[in-house]
Amino acid sequence: MSREGALLVTILFALAVLGVLAWAWWRRTRRDAGLAAPVGEAPAGAQVLAEFSGLYVATTVHDDPLERLAIRRLGFRSKADLTVTDAGVALDLTGSPRIFLPADRLTGVGQSTVAIDRVVERDGLARLSWLIDDDRIVDTYFRPQNDSARAIVDAVRPLVPSTPTGSDA
C-alpha cells in the first residue's frame, strides 16, 4: 500500500470513530431528554452553612458511577462552586445558571473514588444522591479544590434524612 493509501485509510478510520462517538452522544441525549436539572435559587432567607470550590465531575445513574447522564447543564465536567444552605445545596457551574437541590430531594451523601473518567485518591470525590424526578435517583460528583470531600459530606449530611455510611471503590 502506498503512503497516500495508508493515510486515506487512517483518515477514514478516524472519521468513522468520530462519527460513532457523535452518534452515541446523540442517542444518550435523546435517552435523557426528559431529565432536567433543577435550575433556581435557594429560598429567601436560607442560611449558608458552607461553601466549596472545585470541579463538577458528572451526574450518573444512581449506584452506577460509570453511566453518565446527558442532562442539560450537567452533561460535562466544569469548574464549580458548591454552596450548602439549610434549605439545600446549590451548584454554580461556569457559564450556567445556578442549580439548586432542595433538601427534601436529597437522598444520600458520601465519598467516592471513581466517576466516569475520573479516578482520584481514595474517597476524593463527594457524591450527592438526589431525586431528579419523583422516582429516579441520580448521583452527582464534586471534586473539592481546597477542602476534603469529607468536609462536603459533613456539611450536607444534616440535610439528608438517612445517609448511608462508607464509600464507593
N, C-alpha and C positions, 0 to 999 in steps of 0.2 A: 504494500500500500504506500502511496506517495505521501509526502509530508502534508500536502494540501488535503488529501483524503482523510488522513488521521485527524487533522484539525477540524474538518467538517463533521466527522463522526463525534468528536468531543463536544463541539458546539451544539449539535443536535441532541446529544445525551443531556447536556446541562439544561437546555431549553425544556426537554421533556421532564426532568426532575423539578424545575421551577414551575412548570405547568401543573404537575401533580400536587405540589405544595400549595399552590394558589387554589386549586380545585378543592383540596382537603379543608383549607381555611374557610372557603366559601360555604362548604357543606356544614362546617361547625357553626358558623354564624347563623345559618338558616335554622339549624337544630336549636340554638339557644336564643332565637329571636324573641321568644315570649318572655324571657327573663330580663328584668330591668333593675338597675342599681337604684337604691332609694336616695335620690337627689333631694337635698333640702338642708335646712339649718336646724340646730338644736332649739328646743322650745325656749321662748323668752324666759330669762331668769335661771336657766340651767347653770349650775356651778361647775367650773373647770376644776377637775381633780388632778390631771396630769397631762403633759404634752411631750411628744416624742417625734424626732426627725429620723428619717431613714429611707428605705426603699419599699414600695409596694411591690410584692413579688408576683402574686397570682391569686385568682379565685378559682377553686376547683370543686368538683363533685365531693360531697361530704365523705370523709374517710377514704378518699382515693386521690392522694396528692399528686398523681401524675396525669390526671384527666382535667386539663384546663377547660374552663367555660369561657366562651366568647361573648361575655356580657358587655354591652356598650358602656364605655368609660372604665371598665375593669378588665379589658382584654389584654393589655400589655403592661409590662413592668415599667415603673416610673418612680421618680423621686416623690416622696410624700411626707406629709405631717399627719400624725395621728393624735387626736385630742380626745381624752376621756373626760366625760362630764357625768354628773349624777343622773342624767336623762338618757345617756347612751354614748356611742363612740362616733366621732366624726373623722372622716378620712379626706384629706385635701391632696389630690394628685395634681402634679404640674399640668396646667392647661385645661383642667376640668373643673366643673362646679363641685361644690362640697357634697360628699356622700355621707349621709347620717344614718347610723344603725341604731334605732331606738332600743333601749334596754329590754323591752318586752319581746324583741325579735332575736336577742342573743340567746344561744342555746349552749354554748361552751366556750372555753378559752384554755389554751395550753401552749406547750412549746413543741417545736418540730425541728428536724434536721434536714428534711428534703421536701421540695415542692417544685414540680415541673422540671425546669432545667437548672435549679439552684440547689446545690448541696453545700451546707455550711458546717461549722463545728457543732458538736452535739448540743441540741436544744438552742440553736442560734436564731431560730425564727419564732415569732409569736403567731399563733393560729387562732383566729376568731371564727367560731361557728355561729351561723345565724340563718334565720328563715328568710329566704328570698321571696317566697310566696307562702300561702297558708300551710303547705305540706312539704315543701322542699328545703332541705338544709344544705348550705354551701359552706366551704371553708375559705377564709381569706388570710393570706400570709403576709407578714410585715417583717422586714429585717431592720432592726433599730441601728442607728448610726453611732450614737454616743452612749447608749444605755444598753442594758441586757434585755433579752426577750423576757426574762423572769420579771423585770420591773413592769413591763406591759401587762403580763399575766396578773401580777399582784394588783395593779391599778384597775383592771377590768373585772377581776373575779367577784368583787362585791355586787356587781350589776347582774351577774348571771345566777339564776335560781339554783342550778345544780351544775357544778363544774367537775368533769372527770379529772382524775389525777394522772400523773405520769406524762409521758411524751411519746411522740412517734419516732420511729427509727429513721 
